[in-house]
Amino acid sequence: MSTPVVLPVSKSIVWLVGTALIALAVYYFVGVDQGAVSVFGNDMHVHEFVHDARHFLGFPCH
């Protein structure tokens, strides 16, 4: 039998907040960003990298 990992509340709050921030960033880039944020120059946008995922997940586009 293995021993469960016990985290103090302070560490679990840090992990929860960090996970929530990463999840919100992913949600923004997949679901909200319409190509206004340029990552790799003027012709490449995060929107284009996640375009098919947006449609697959049911987010409206264009």
C-alpha positions in Angstrom: 0.0 0.0 0.0 1.3 3.5 -0.8 1.2 6.5 1.4 -0.9 9.5 0.2 0.7 12.8 -0.5 -0.3 15.4 2.0 0.0 19.1 0.9 -0.4 22.0 3.3 -3.2 24.4 2.4 -0.8 27.1 1.5 0.9 24.9 -1.2 -2.4 23.7 -2.5 -3.7 27.2 -2.9 -0.5 28.1 -5.0 -1.1 25.0 -7.2 -4.8 25.9 -7.6 -4.1 29.5 -8.5 -1.3 28.5 -10.9 -3.5 25.9 -12.6 -6.4 28.4 -12.9 -4.1 31.0 -14.6 -2.8 28.5 -17.1 -6.3 27.3 -17.8 -7.5 30.8 -18.4 -4.6 31.6 -20.7 -5.3 28.4 -22.8 -9.0 29.3 -22.8 -8.2 32.8 -24.0 -5.9 31.7 -26.9 -8.2 28.9 -28.0 -11.6 30.5 -27.5 -11.3 34.3 -27.4 -8.3 35.4 -29.4 -9.3 36.5 -32.9 -5.8 37.0 -34.2 -5.2 40.4 -32.7 -2.2 39.1 -30.8 0.8 38.5 -33.1 3.3 36.0 -31.9 5.6 35.3 -34.8 5.3 38.5 -36.9 2.6 40.2 -38.8 1.2 37.2 -40.7 1.3 34.5 -38.0 -1.2 34.6 -35.2 -2.1 32.3 -32.3 -5.6 32.2 -33.8 -4.3 30.3 -36.9 -2.5 27.6 -34.7 -5.7 26.8 -32.8 -8.2 27.5 -35.6 -9.3 23.9 -36.1 -9.5 23.3 -32.3 -11.8 26.3 -32.0 -14.3 24.7 -34.5 -13.9 21.3 -32.9 -14.7 22.7 -29.4 -17.7 24.7 -30.8 -16.3 28.3 -30.5 -17.5 30.7 -33.1 -14.9 32.0 -35.4 -14.7 35.0 -37.9 
